[in-house]
Amino acid sequence: MMLSSLSVFTSSSLPVFTPLLASTGGTEGEAYAKILAAAISLVTIIVFIFAQVFGEIATRFSLPAVLGELVVGLILGVVRK
């Protein structure tokens, strides 16, 4: 399923995979790569901040911090879909 989101099928009898990132050329590809890097960085920072906050909340309730981090992972995973 993940493979289909990263590639395109052609109309031949055997499926041929063409990576979408390689299909953009020139300055369009560079702009796309910058936007992709910024998006990944932003998501990583958001996940880290929420994990720290929920870990702190869990320790205030005398629970392990990793429990709060797992909870935030479940929450963000459901919200993303």
PDB file of N, CA, C and O in Angstrom:
ATOM      1  N   MET A   1       0.828  -1.189   0.000  1.00  0.00           N
ATOM      2  CA  MET A   1       0.000   0.000   0.000  1.00  0.00           C
ATOM      3  C   MET A   1       0.872   1.252   0.000  1.00  0.00           C
ATOM      4  O   MET A   1       0.577   2.211  -0.713  1.00  0.00           O
ATOM      5  N   MET A   2       1.943   1.250   0.794  1.00  0.00           N
ATOM      6  CA  MET A   2       2.825   2.404   0.839  1.00  0.00           C
ATOM      7  C   MET A   2       3.537   2.576  -0.490  1.00  0.00           C
ATOM      8  O   MET A   2       3.809   3.702  -0.907  1.00  0.00           O
ATOM      9  N   LEU A   3       3.840   1.476  -1.157  1.00  0.00           N
ATOM     10  CA  LEU A   3       4.536   1.537  -2.428  1.00  0.00           C
ATOM     11  C   LEU A   3       3.696   2.250  -3.479  1.00  0.00           C
ATOM     12  O   LEU A   3       4.230   2.987  -4.307  1.00  0.00           O
ATOM     13  N   SER A   4       2.379   2.034  -3.449  1.00  0.00           N
ATOM     14  CA  SER A   4       1.526   2.664  -4.446  1.00  0.00           C
ATOM     15  C   SER A   4       1.453   4.171  -4.259  1.00  0.00           C
ATOM     16  O   SER A   4       1.225   4.890  -5.232  1.00  0.00           O
ATOM     17  N   SER A   5       1.636   4.669  -3.058  1.00  0.00           N
ATOM     18  CA  SER A   5       1.598   6.110  -2.846  1.00  0.00           C
ATOM     19  C   SER A   5       2.901   6.777  -3.282  1.00  0.00           C
ATOM     20  O   SER A   5       2.932   7.995  -3.458  1.00  0.00           O
ATOM     21  N   LEU A   6       3.961   6.019  -3.457  1.00  0.00           N
ATOM     22  CA  LEU A   6       5.247   6.579  -3.856  1.00  0.00           C
ATOM     23  C   LEU A   6       5.587   6.324  -5.317  1.00  0.00           C
ATOM     24  O   LEU A   6       6.610   6.803  -5.806  1.00  0.00           O
ATOM     25  N   SER A   7       4.758   5.588  -6.006  1.00  0.00           N
ATOM     26  CA  SER A   7       5.095   5.256  -7.381  1.00  0.00           C
ATOM     27  C   SER A   7       3.842   5.280  -8.252  1.00  0.00           C
ATOM     28  O   SER A   7       2.718   5.362  -7.755  1.00  0.00           O
ATOM     29  N   VAL A   8       4.066   5.207  -9.564  1.00  0.00           N
ATOM     30  CA  VAL A   8       2.982   5.259 -10.540  1.00  0.00           C
ATOM     31  C   VAL A   8       3.060   4.010 -11.411  1.00  0.00           C
ATOM     32  O   VAL A   8       4.139   3.621 -11.859  1.00  0.00           O
ATOM     33  N   PHE A   9       1.901   3.382 -11.648  1.00  0.00           N
ATOM     34  CA  PHE A   9       1.861   2.227 -12.542  1.00  0.00           C
ATOM     35  C   PHE A   9       1.713   2.703 -13.977  1.00  0.00           C
ATOM     36  O   PHE A   9       1.040   3.699 -14.244  1.00  0.00           O
ATOM     37  N   THR A  10       2.346   1.983 -14.903  1.00  0.00           N
ATOM     38  CA  THR A  10       2.137   2.276 -16.321  1.00  0.00           C
ATOM     39  C   THR A  10       1.106   1.300 -16.858  1.00  0.00           C
ATOM     40  O   THR A  10       0.692   0.384 -16.148  1.00  0.00           O
ATOM     41  N   SER A  11       0.688   1.482 -18.093  1.00  0.00           N
ATOM     42  CA  SER A  11      -0.384   0.665 -18.655  1.00  0.00           C
ATOM     43  C   SER A  11       0.106  -0.632 -19.291  1.00  0.00           C
ATOM     44  O   SER A  11      -0.684  -1.318 -19.940  1.00  0.00           O
ATOM     45  N   SER A  12       1.365  -0.992 -19.132  1.00  0.00           N
ATOM     46  CA  SER A  12       1.873  -2.238 -19.705  1.00  0.00           C
ATOM     47  C   SER A  12       1.353  -3.429 -18.922  1.00  0.00           C
ATOM     48  O   SER A  12       0.738  -3.272 -17.867  1.00  0.00           O
ATOM     49  N   SER A  13       1.603  -4.617 -19.444  1.00  0.00           N
ATOM     50  CA  SER A  13       1.099  -5.824 -18.788  1.00  0.00           C
ATOM     51  C   SER A  13       1.776  -6.054 -17.437  1.00  0.00           C
ATOM     52  O   SER A  13       1.130  -6.515 -16.496  1.00  0.00           O
ATOM     53  N   LEU A  14       3.053  -5.743 -17.331  1.00  0.00           N
ATOM     54  CA  LEU A  14       3.746  -5.845 -16.061  1.00  0.00           C
ATOM     55  C   LEU A  14       3.850  -4.455 -15.448  1.00  0.00           C
ATOM     56  O   LEU A  14       4.167  -3.496 -16.152  1.00  0.00           O
ATOM     57  N   PRO A  15       3.592  -4.329 -14.153  1.00  0.00           N
ATOM     58  CA  PRO A  15       3.676  -2.996 -13.554  1.00  0.00           C
ATOM     59  C   PRO A  15       5.122  -2.500 -13.514  1.00  0.00           C
ATOM     60  O   PRO A  15       6.020  -3.224 -13.083  1.00  0.00           O
ATOM     61  N   VAL A  16       5.336  -1.299 -13.952  1.00  0.00           N
ATOM     62  CA  VAL A  16       6.648  -0.658 -13.918  1.00  0.00           C
ATOM     63  C   VAL A  16       6.535   0.499 -12.944  1.00  0.00           C
ATOM     64  O   VAL A  16       5.630   1.324 -13.070  1.00  0.00           O
ATOM     65  N   PHE A  17       7.424   0.574 -11.988  1.00  0.00           N
ATOM     66  CA  PHE A  17       7.367   1.596 -10.958  1.00  0.00           C
ATOM     67  C   PHE A  17       8.232   2.783 -11.345  1.00  0.00           C
ATOM     68  O   PHE A  17       9.419   2.629 -11.634  1.00  0.00           O
ATOM     69  N   THR A  18       7.640   3.950 -11.350  1.00  0.00           N
ATOM     70  CA  THR A  18       8.363   5.180 -11.621  1.00  0.00           C
ATOM     71  C   THR A  18       8.274   6.047 -10.387  1.00  0.00           C
ATOM     72  O   THR A  18       7.180   6.497 -10.045  1.00  0.00           O
ATOM     73  N   PRO A  19       9.359   6.299  -9.710  1.00  0.00           N
ATOM     74  CA  PRO A  19       9.291   7.126  -8.502  1.00  0.00           C
ATOM     75  C   PRO A  19       8.800   8.527  -8.825  1.00  0.00           C
ATOM     76  O   PRO A  19       9.239   9.142  -9.797  1.00  0.00           O
ATOM     77  N   LEU A  20       7.877   9.030  -7.997  1.00  0.00           N
ATOM     78  CA  LEU A  20       7.329  10.360  -8.223  1.00  0.00           C
ATOM     79  C   LEU A  20       8.368  11.443  -7.997  1.00  0.00           C
ATOM     80  O   LEU A  20       8.348  12.459  -8.693  1.00  0.00           O
ATOM     81  N   LEU A  21       9.272  11.259  -7.048  1.00  0.00           N
ATOM     82  CA  LEU A  21      10.264  12.286  -6.790  1.00  0.00           C
ATOM     83  C   LEU A  21      11.217  12.451  -7.966  1.00  0.00           C
ATOM     84  O   LEU A  21      11.706  13.554  -8.211  1.00  0.00           O
ATOM     85  N   ALA A  22      11.483  11.398  -8.680  1.00  0.00           N
ATOM     86  CA  ALA A  22      12.390  11.478  -9.808  1.00  0.00           C
ATOM     87  C   ALA A  22      11.705  12.055 -11.047  1.00  0.00           C
ATOM     88  O   ALA A  22      12.377  12.482 -11.985  1.00  0.00           O
ATOM     89  N   SER A  23      10.357  12.070 -11.052  1.00  0.00           N
ATOM     90  CA  SER A  23       9.658  12.555 -12.235  1.00  0.00           C
ATOM     91  C   SER A  23       9.612  14.074 -12.306  1.00  0.00           C
ATOM     92  O   SER A  23       9.373  14.621 -13.383  1.00  0.00           O
ATOM     93  N   THR A  24       9.830  14.764 -11.212  1.00  0.00           N
ATOM     94  CA  THR A  24       9.861  16.222 -11.262  1.00  0.00           C
ATOM     95  C   THR A  24      11.270  16.654 -11.612  1.00  0.00           C
ATOM     96  O   THR A  24      12.243  16.074 -11.131  1.00  0.00           O
ATOM     97  N   GLY A  25      11.378  17.659 -12.438  1.00  0.00           N
ATOM     98  CA  GLY A  25      12.699  18.049 -12.879  1.00  0.00           C
ATOM     99  C   GLY A  25      12.977  19.514 -12.637  1.00  0.00           C
ATOM    100  O   GLY A  25      12.060  20.318 -12.476  1.00  0.00           O
ATOM    101  N   GLY A  26      14.234  19.846 -12.614  1.00  0.00           N
ATOM    102  CA  GLY A  26      14.654  21.236 -12.511  1.00  0.00           C
ATOM    103  C   GLY A  26      14.263  21.899 -11.211  1.00  0.00           C
ATOM    104  O   GLY A  26      14.342  21.305 -10.136  1.00  0.00           O
ATOM    105  N   THR A  27      13.837  23.150 -11.335  1.00  0.00           N
ATOM    106  CA  THR A  27      13.531  23.939 -10.143  1.00  0.00           C
ATOM    107  C   THR A  27      12.282  23.446  -9.434  1.00  0.00           C
ATOM    108  O   THR A  27      12.142  23.650  -8.229  1.00  0.00           O
ATOM    109  N   GLU A  28      11.354  22.789 -10.168  1.00  0.00           N
ATOM    110  CA  GLU A  28      10.170  22.237  -9.524  1.00  0.00           C
ATOM    111  C   GLU A  28      10.566  21.165  -8.516  1.00  0.00           C
ATOM    112  O   GLU A  28      10.022  21.102  -7.414  1.00  0.00           O
ATOM    113  N   GLY A  29      11.518  20.324  -8.907  1.00  0.00           N
ATOM    114  CA  GLY A  29      11.985  19.265  -8.018  1.00  0.00           C
ATOM    115  C   GLY A  29      12.679  19.819  -6.786  1.00  0.00           C
ATOM    116  O   GLY A  29      12.513  19.292  -5.686  1.00  0.00           O
ATOM    117  N   GLU A  30      13.449  20.869  -6.964  1.00  0.00           N
ATOM    118  CA  GLU A  30      14.136  21.487  -5.826  1.00  0.00           C
ATOM    119  C   GLU A  30      13.135  22.132  -4.873  1.00  0.00           C
ATOM    120  O   GLU A  30      13.279  22.022  -3.656  1.00  0.00           O
ATOM    121  N   ALA A  31      12.123  22.802  -5.418  1.00  0.00           N
ATOM    122  CA  ALA A  31      11.105  23.423  -4.571  1.00  0.00           C
ATOM    123  C   ALA A  31      10.325  22.363  -3.810  1.00  0.00           C
ATOM    124  O   ALA A  31      10.019  22.532  -2.630  1.00  0.00           O
ATOM    125  N   TYR A  32      10.003  21.262  -4.497  1.00  0.00           N
ATOM    126  CA  TYR A  32       9.288  20.172  -3.840  1.00  0.00           C
ATOM    127  C   TYR A  32      10.125  19.565  -2.728  1.00  0.00           C
ATOM    128  O   TYR A  32       9.598  19.253  -1.660  1.00  0.00           O
ATOM    129  N   ALA A  33      11.402  19.394  -2.956  1.00  0.00           N
ATOM    130  CA  ALA A  33      12.285  18.816  -1.943  1.00  0.00           C
ATOM    131  C   ALA A  33      12.389  19.727  -0.727  1.00  0.00           C
ATOM    132  O   ALA A  33      12.429  19.242   0.404  1.00  0.00           O
ATOM    133  N   LYS A  34      12.433  21.040  -0.943  1.00  0.00           N
ATOM    134  CA  LYS A  34      12.490  21.975   0.180  1.00  0.00           C
ATOM    135  C   LYS A  34      11.202  21.953   0.982  1.00  0.00           C
ATOM    136  O   LYS A  34      11.239  21.978   2.213  1.00  0.00           O
ATOM    137  N   ILE A  35      10.062  21.907   0.302  1.00  0.00           N
ATOM    138  CA  ILE A  35       8.776  21.847   1.000  1.00  0.00           C
ATOM    139  C   ILE A  35       8.657  20.545   1.773  1.00  0.00           C
ATOM    140  O   ILE A  35       8.182  20.535   2.909  1.00  0.00           O
ATOM    141  N   LEU A  36       9.085  19.446   1.162  1.00  0.00           N
ATOM    142  CA  LEU A  36       9.037  18.149   1.833  1.00  0.00           C
ATOM    143  C   LEU A  36       9.921  18.131   3.071  1.00  0.00           C
ATOM    144  O   LEU A  36       9.516  17.615   4.113  1.00  0.00           O
ATOM    145  N   ALA A  37      11.126  18.688   2.970  1.00  0.00           N
ATOM    146  CA  ALA A  37      12.033  18.735   4.119  1.00  0.00           C
ATOM    147  C   ALA A  37      11.458  19.608   5.228  1.00  0.00           C
ATOM    148  O   ALA A  37      11.567  19.261   6.404  1.00  0.00           O
ATOM    149  N   ALA A  38      10.849  20.733   4.871  1.00  0.00           N
ATOM    150  CA  ALA A  38      10.239  21.605   5.871  1.00  0.00           C
ATOM    151  C   ALA A  38       9.065  20.914   6.553  1.00  0.00           C
ATOM    152  O   ALA A  38       8.895  21.038   7.766  1.00  0.00           O
ATOM    153  N   ALA A  39       8.255  20.187   5.788  1.00  0.00           N
ATOM    154  CA  ALA A  39       7.107  19.484   6.364  1.00  0.00           C
ATOM    155  C   ALA A  39       7.550  18.381   7.318  1.00  0.00           C
ATOM    156  O   ALA A  39       6.977  18.222   8.396  1.00  0.00           O
ATOM    157  N   ILE A  40       8.560  17.624   6.927  1.00  0.00           N
ATOM    158  CA  ILE A  40       9.057  16.553   7.791  1.00  0.00           C
ATOM    159  C   ILE A  40       9.659  17.128   9.066  1.00  0.00           C
ATOM    160  O   ILE A  40       9.463  16.579  10.150  1.00  0.00           O
ATOM    161  N   SER A  41      10.385  18.221   8.942  1.00  0.00           N
ATOM    162  CA  SER A  41      10.970  18.861  10.123  1.00  0.00           C
ATOM    163  C   SER A  41       9.889  19.376  11.064  1.00  0.00           C
ATOM    164  O   SER A  41       9.990  19.218  12.281  1.00  0.00           O
ATOM    165  N   LEU A  42       8.860  19.991  10.501  1.00  0.00           N
ATOM    166  CA  LEU A  42       7.768  20.522  11.320  1.00  0.00           C
ATOM    167  C   LEU A  42       7.035  19.412  12.053  1.00  0.00           C
ATOM    168  O   LEU A  42       6.737  19.545  13.241  1.00  0.00           O
ATOM    169  N   VAL A  43       6.742  18.327  11.367  1.00  0.00           N
ATOM    170  CA  VAL A  43       6.060  17.200  12.004  1.00  0.00           C
ATOM    171  C   VAL A  43       6.916  16.592  13.104  1.00  0.00           C
ATOM    172  O   VAL A  43       6.401  16.238  14.164  1.00  0.00           O
ATOM    173  N   THR A  44       8.214  16.467  12.865  1.00  0.00           N
ATOM    174  CA  THR A  44       9.124  15.917  13.872  1.00  0.00           C
ATOM    175  C   THR A  44       9.165  16.792  15.119  1.00  0.00           C
ATOM    176  O   THR A  44       9.156  16.282  16.239  1.00  0.00           O
ATOM    177  N   ILE A  45       9.209  18.100  14.928  1.00  0.00           N
ATOM    178  CA  ILE A  45       9.226  19.022  16.064  1.00  0.00           C
ATOM    179  C   ILE A  45       7.918  18.950  16.842  1.00  0.00           C
ATOM    180  O   ILE A  45       7.927  18.954  18.073  1.00  0.00           O
ATOM    181  N   ILE A  46       6.798  18.884  16.135  1.00  0.00           N
ATOM    182  CA  ILE A  46       5.494  18.800  16.802  1.00  0.00           C
ATOM    183  C   ILE A  46       5.383  17.522  17.618  1.00  0.00           C
ATOM    184  O   ILE A  46       4.919  17.552  18.758  1.00  0.00           O
ATOM    185  N   VAL A  47       5.800  16.411  17.051  1.00  0.00           N
ATOM    186  CA  VAL A  47       5.741  15.136  17.777  1.00  0.00           C
ATOM    187  C   VAL A  47       6.634  15.187  19.011  1.00  0.00           C
ATOM    188  O   VAL A  47       6.239  14.723  20.081  1.00  0.00           O
ATOM    189  N   PHE A  48       7.829  15.744  18.872  1.00  0.00           N
ATOM    190  CA  PHE A  48       8.742  15.831  20.006  1.00  0.00           C
ATOM    191  C   PHE A  48       8.156  16.690  21.129  1.00  0.00           C
ATOM    192  O   PHE A  48       8.219  16.307  22.297  1.00  0.00           O
ATOM    193  N   ILE A  49       7.590  17.843  20.783  1.00  0.00           N
ATOM    194  CA  ILE A  49       7.024  18.736  21.807  1.00  0.00           C
ATOM    195  C   ILE A  49       5.852  18.068  22.516  1.00  0.00           C
ATOM    196  O   ILE A  49       5.767  18.102  23.744  1.00  0.00           O
ATOM    197  N   PHE A  50       4.946  17.458  21.747  1.00  0.00           N
ATOM    198  CA  PHE A  50       3.807  16.792  22.372  1.00  0.00           C
ATOM    199  C   PHE A  50       4.251  15.622  23.248  1.00  0.00           C
ATOM    200  O   PHE A  50       3.674  15.397  24.311  1.00  0.00           O
ATOM    201  N   ALA A  51       5.271  14.873  22.815  1.00  0.00           N
ATOM    202  CA  ALA A  51       5.773  13.758  23.619  1.00  0.00           C
ATOM    203  C   ALA A  51       6.352  14.257  24.934  1.00  0.00           C
ATOM    204  O   ALA A  51       6.148  13.633  25.976  1.00  0.00           O
ATOM    205  N   GLN A  52       7.072  15.377  24.897  1.00  0.00           N
ATOM    206  CA  GLN A  52       7.625  15.939  26.137  1.00  0.00           C
ATOM    207  C   GLN A  52       6.518  16.399  27.075  1.00  0.00           C
ATOM    208  O   GLN A  52       6.577  16.151  28.279  1.00  0.00           O
ATOM    209  N   VAL A  53       5.518  17.066  26.529  1.00  0.00           N
ATOM    210  CA  VAL A  53       4.416  17.578  27.356  1.00  0.00           C
ATOM    211  C   VAL A  53       3.632  16.430  27.981  1.00  0.00           C
ATOM    212  O   VAL A  53       3.362  16.449  29.182  1.00  0.00           O
ATOM    213  N   PHE A  54       3.268  15.440  27.189  1.00  0.00           N
ATOM    214  CA  PHE A  54       2.504  14.326  27.729  1.00  0.00           C
ATOM    215  C   PHE A  54       3.345  13.460  28.660  1.00  0.00           C
ATOM    216  O   PHE A  54       2.812  12.869  29.599  1.00  0.00           O
ATOM    217  N   GLY A  55       4.639  13.377  28.416  1.00  0.00           N
ATOM    218  CA  GLY A  55       5.520  12.672  29.351  1.00  0.00           C
ATOM    219  C   GLY A  55       5.564  13.363  30.701  1.00  0.00           C
ATOM    220  O   GLY A  55       5.574  12.708  31.743  1.00  0.00           O
ATOM    221  N   GLU A  56       5.591  14.691  30.680  1.00  0.00           N
ATOM    222  CA  GLU A  56       5.577  15.456  31.930  1.00  0.00           C
ATOM    223  C   GLU A  56       4.237  15.296  32.653  1.00  0.00           C
ATOM    224  O   GLU A  56       4.199  15.167  33.877  1.00  0.00           O
ATOM    225  N   ILE A  57       3.158  15.306  31.905  1.00  0.00           N
ATOM    226  CA  ILE A  57       1.828  15.113  32.518  1.00  0.00           C
ATOM    227  C   ILE A  57       1.742  13.734  33.162  1.00  0.00           C
ATOM    228  O   ILE A  57       1.194  13.593  34.255  1.00  0.00           O
ATOM    229  N   ALA A  58       2.275  12.724  32.498  1.00  0.00           N
ATOM    230  CA  ALA A  58       2.241  11.366  33.054  1.00  0.00           C
ATOM    231  C   ALA A  58       3.053  11.280  34.342  1.00  0.00           C
ATOM    232  O   ALA A  58       2.629  10.621  35.291  1.00  0.00           O
ATOM    233  N   THR A  59       4.213  11.932  34.391  1.00  0.00           N
ATOM    234  CA  THR A  59       5.015  11.871  35.617  1.00  0.00           C
ATOM    235  C   THR A  59       4.332  12.603  36.767  1.00  0.00           C
ATOM    236  O   THR A  59       4.522  12.236  37.926  1.00  0.00           O
ATOM    237  N   ARG A  60       3.546  13.623  36.469  1.00  0.00           N
ATOM    238  CA  ARG A  60       2.809  14.315  37.540  1.00  0.00           C
ATOM    239  C   ARG A  60       1.723  13.435  38.137  1.00  0.00           C
ATOM    240  O   ARG A  60       1.318  13.644  39.280  1.00  0.00           O
ATOM    241  N   PHE A  61       1.242  12.449  37.375  1.00  0.00           N
ATOM    242  CA  PHE A  61       0.268  11.484  37.887  1.00  0.00           C
ATOM    243  C   PHE A  61       0.953  10.217  38.398  1.00  0.00           C
ATOM    244  O   PHE A  61       0.304   9.183  38.557  1.00  0.00           O
ATOM    245  N   SER A  62       2.259  10.292  38.656  1.00  0.00           N
ATOM    246  CA  SER A  62       3.074   9.175  39.160  1.00  0.00           C
ATOM    247  C   SER A  62       3.057   7.978  38.212  1.00  0.00           C
ATOM    248  O   SER A  62       3.029   6.829  38.653  1.00  0.00           O
ATOM    249  N   LEU A  63       3.073   8.250  36.930  1.00  0.00           N
ATOM    250  CA  LEU A  63       3.149   7.216  35.905  1.00  0.00           C
ATOM    251  C   LEU A  63       4.460   7.379  35.145  1.00  0.00           C
ATOM    252  O   LEU A  63       5.041   8.464  35.156  1.00  0.00           O
ATOM    253  N   PRO A  64       4.931   6.340  34.494  1.00  0.00           N
ATOM    254  CA  PRO A  64       6.156   6.482  33.700  1.00  0.00           C
ATOM    255  C   PRO A  64       5.953   7.467  32.544  1.00  0.00           C
ATOM    256  O   PRO A  64       4.876   7.517  31.949  1.00  0.00           O
ATOM    257  N   ALA A  65       6.969   8.235  32.237  1.00  0.00           N
ATOM    258  CA  ALA A  65       6.886   9.228  31.164  1.00  0.00           C
ATOM    259  C   ALA A  65       6.627   8.574  29.814  1.00  0.00           C
ATOM    260  O   ALA A  65       5.971   9.159  28.952  1.00  0.00           O
ATOM    261  N   VAL A  66       7.140   7.364  29.630  1.00  0.00           N
ATOM    262  CA  VAL A  66       6.954   6.690  28.358  1.00  0.00           C
ATOM    263  C   VAL A  66       5.478   6.388  28.102  1.00  0.00           C
ATOM    264  O   VAL A  66       5.064   6.285  26.948  1.00  0.00           O
ATOM    265  N   LEU A  67       4.691   6.246  29.143  1.00  0.00           N
ATOM    266  CA  LEU A  67       3.262   6.022  28.967  1.00  0.00           C
ATOM    267  C   LEU A  67       2.598   7.238  28.335  1.00  0.00           C
ATOM    268  O   LEU A  67       1.768   7.097  27.437  1.00  0.00           O
ATOM    269  N   GLY A  68       2.955   8.422  28.796  1.00  0.00           N
ATOM    270  CA  GLY A  68       2.432   9.641  28.187  1.00  0.00           C
ATOM    271  C   GLY A  68       2.885   9.795  26.751  1.00  0.00           C
ATOM    272  O   GLY A  68       2.126  10.269  25.906  1.00  0.00           O
ATOM    273  N   GLU A  69       4.125   9.397  26.464  1.00  0.00           N
ATOM    274  CA  GLU A  69       4.637   9.479  25.102  1.00  0.00           C
ATOM    275  C   GLU A  69       3.911   8.506  24.186  1.00  0.00           C
ATOM    276  O   GLU A  69       3.642   8.825  23.028  1.00  0.00           O
ATOM    277  N   LEU A  70       3.592   7.323  24.697  1.00  0.00           N
ATOM    278  CA  LEU A  70       2.826   6.365  23.907  1.00  0.00           C
ATOM    279  C   LEU A  70       1.417   6.872  23.635  1.00  0.00           C
ATOM    280  O   LEU A  70       0.896   6.697  22.533  1.00  0.00           O
ATOM    281  N   VAL A  71       0.802   7.493  24.622  1.00  0.00           N
ATOM    282  CA  VAL A  71      -0.544   8.037  24.446  1.00  0.00           C
ATOM    283  C   VAL A  71      -0.562   9.104  23.362  1.00  0.00           C
ATOM    284  O   VAL A  71      -1.447   9.111  22.506  1.00  0.00           O
ATOM    285  N   VAL A  72       0.412  10.002  23.397  1.00  0.00           N
ATOM    286  CA  VAL A  72       0.463  11.063  22.382  1.00  0.00           C
ATOM    287  C   VAL A  72       0.746  10.461  21.000  1.00  0.00           C
ATOM    288  O   VAL A  72       0.259  10.982  19.997  1.00  0.00           O
ATOM    289  N   GLY A  73       1.506   9.398  20.934  1.00  0.00           N
ATOM    290  CA  GLY A  73       1.733   8.737  19.653  1.00  0.00           C
ATOM    291  C   GLY A  73       0.459   8.155  19.082  1.00  0.00           C
ATOM    292  O   GLY A  73       0.214   8.236  17.879  1.00  0.00           O
ATOM    293  N   LEU A  74      -0.355   7.565  19.947  1.00  0.00           N
ATOM    294  CA  LEU A  74      -1.648   7.050  19.496  1.00  0.00           C
ATOM    295  C   LEU A  74      -2.570   8.182  19.047  1.00  0.00           C
ATOM    296  O   LEU A  74      -3.242   8.071  18.022  1.00  0.00           O
ATOM    297  N   ILE A  75      -2.598   9.257  19.806  1.00  0.00           N
ATOM    298  CA  ILE A  75      -3.466  10.390  19.476  1.00  0.00           C
ATOM    299  C   ILE A  75      -3.061  10.999  18.131  1.00  0.00           C
ATOM    300  O   ILE A  75      -3.910  11.203  17.264  1.00  0.00           O
ATOM    301  N   LEU A  76      -1.778  11.286  17.957  1.00  0.00           N
ATOM    302  CA  LEU A  76      -1.319  11.901  16.720  1.00  0.00           C
ATOM    303  C   LEU A  76      -1.444  10.943  15.534  1.00  0.00           C
ATOM    304  O   LEU A  76      -1.670  11.382  14.407  1.00  0.00           O
ATOM    305  N   GLY A  77      -1.301   9.664  15.776  1.00  0.00           N
ATOM    306  CA  GLY A  77      -1.464   8.687  14.705  1.00  0.00           C
ATOM    307  C   GLY A  77      -2.881   8.610  14.209  1.00  0.00           C
ATOM    308  O   GLY A  77      -3.108   8.452  13.009  1.00  0.00           O
ATOM    309  N   VAL A  78      -3.847   8.720  15.105  1.00  0.00           N
ATOM    310  CA  VAL A  78      -5.252   8.696  14.717  1.00  0.00           C
ATOM    311  C   VAL A  78      -5.634  10.010  14.039  1.00  0.00           C
ATOM    312  O   VAL A  78      -6.385  10.002  13.063  1.00  0.00           O
ATOM    313  N   VAL A  79      -5.133  11.130  14.536  1.00  0.00           N
ATOM    314  CA  VAL A  79      -5.475  12.429  13.966  1.00  0.00           C
ATOM    315  C   VAL A  79      -4.954  12.553  12.550  1.00  0.00           C
ATOM    316  O   VAL A  79      -5.599  13.180  11.710  1.00  0.00           O
ATOM    317  N   ARG A  80      -3.813  11.975  12.271  1.00  0.00           N
ATOM    318  CA  ARG A  80      -3.197  12.085  10.960  1.00  0.00           C
ATOM    319  C   ARG A  80      -4.036  11.437   9.866  1.00  0.00           C
ATOM    320  O   ARG A  80      -4.077  11.944   8.746  1.00  0.00           O
ATOM    321  N   LYS A  81      -4.691  10.350  10.160  1.00  0.00           N
ATOM    322  CA  LYS A  81      -5.489   9.650   9.138  1.00  0.00           C
ATOM    323  C   LYS A  81      -6.772  10.379   8.992  1.00  0.00           C
ATOM    324  O   LYS A  81      -7.618   9.984   8.189  1.00  0.00           O
TER     325      LYS A  81
END
